[in-house]
Structures are given as structure tokens and as C-alpha cells.
Amino acid sequence: MKLKVLGSDSLGNGYLLQAQGETLLIEAGKPLKEVKRAVGFNIASIVGCVVSHRHNDHAKYVKEYMAAGIYTLALADVFEAKGIDTLAFRKKIEPMKGYAVGGFQIFAFPVCHDAPCVGFLIDHKEMGRLLFVTDTMMLEYKVPGLKHVLLEANYAEDILDANIENGSVPPSMKPRLTQSHMEIETTKEILRANDLTDVNEIVLIHLSNGNSDERRFIREVQETTGKPVYVAAAGVELDLSENPY
């Protein structure tokens, strides 16, 4: 199993899980042409796309994907926000329910954002269980049996406060960030609360372009967990096989 990152920030989010003969897309925030290049123009290998919420950096290209025949799973709120009323190539998902897409088993659960939003547990025989959580201020669940973690680490409060102080960030931004995105200390708390014994790696996703520090975040999460830690950015590829070593 391979993870390919198309993007993981406010400019557009997109991730590919590539198994033997099938690909699952996570998020629809990058143009279809980039997806096609990432799968070697074998769009028939894409068994589906799951979308966390309606904001454009995660869902802008939902309609384009569906027009290309990509089966898309999202909250009803996403389809309504994008003006999609066709029944073709879509599945309205509900929190706390599971779905099968090709060889992928997907369970959606609610998270705390300023729009209806879900995280995903994704299981596949080639990788085991993956946790995907973005655009939330917290995570209330402990998840057993994890092998891979993709978890938001959007900002650090001290960096945000310094940016507000020097005028590079408007003070009005702080309430939205603190109520809808995950601060690095919260990221670490969530990781401490879960059993990471069998986790192969932690991938930090959706870092703020100005209110985060990639090297610091990697160092702090490594110190907290003792696990290999990576930051998702366009072009990053990782082996997510269940037993990669």
C-alpha cells in the first residue's frame, strides 16, 4: 500500500491510497488532472473518493470527479453545497456508519469543525487500519488496532499569538482557528490517549502555512510517541504496507 499526497493545506487537500490494482482518494480538493497524473492516467483503478466536508480546499472538485465516473462518498451537506442532485456516482454517508469501497472498509465518525465534518477509519488487507482526521479542534475517540495515523496538526498557539502581535495575522482569525482546527498540543494529547503500539508511522496533515513549524512539530511528536513522523506535503510518498520492514 502506498500513500501519495497531492496537497495538504488551505490550497487544496488530496491523498491517494494505492493498493494492488485499486486506489482510494481521500478528499477532492485538487483538480482531476493532478489525480490522473498521480495514478498514471489509469483512472479506472480509482474505486472511490471519500470527502470529509464541504469547504473548497477539501471538496472543490467533487463535481469534476463524479463527471469522470469516480464514485464519491460524502455527507449530504457536501453534495448540497456543491449543487449536486444527480444520483449517479455518489453515496450520501452518515456519521457512525461503515461503507465498503473496493477492498477498503471505511467507517465515518463526526468531528468538531465549523461545518459538518467527519473523520475516517479505513481498513484494507494490505495496510491494516488507518486513522484520518482533519479540520477539527479535537477528537473524542480512542481507536483500537491502529497501524497508520494521518492527523491534523494545524497550528501552534504561541506562533499564532506572535503572528497576531506582529500584525501578520488578524486577531479575528484566532477564534475560528481555535474552534475549528487542531493545535499541536491537542494533536499530541490525542496521540498519547491512543494505543500506538502497532502504529508504523504518524503523518501530520493540514499544517497552516504561517502558524506552524514543520521541524518543531515533527520533533515534538516524535518525542511524544517514539514513532517515525512525517509531514504531508505535495509530492510526499510513503509505504503504508501493514508490515513494511
Secondary structure, DSSP 8 states (H G I E B T S, - for coil): -EEEEEEEETTEEEEEEEETTEEEEE---S-HHHHHHHTTT-GGGEEEEE---SSHHHHTTHHHHHHTT--EEEEHHHHHHTT----TTEEEE-TTEEEEETTEEEEEEE---SS--EEEEEEETTTEEEEEE-S-S------SSEEEEEEE--B-HHHHHHHHHTTSS-TTHHHHHHHHS-BHHHHHHHHHHS--TT--EEEEE---SSS--HHHHHHHHHHHH-S-EEE--TT-EEE--SS--
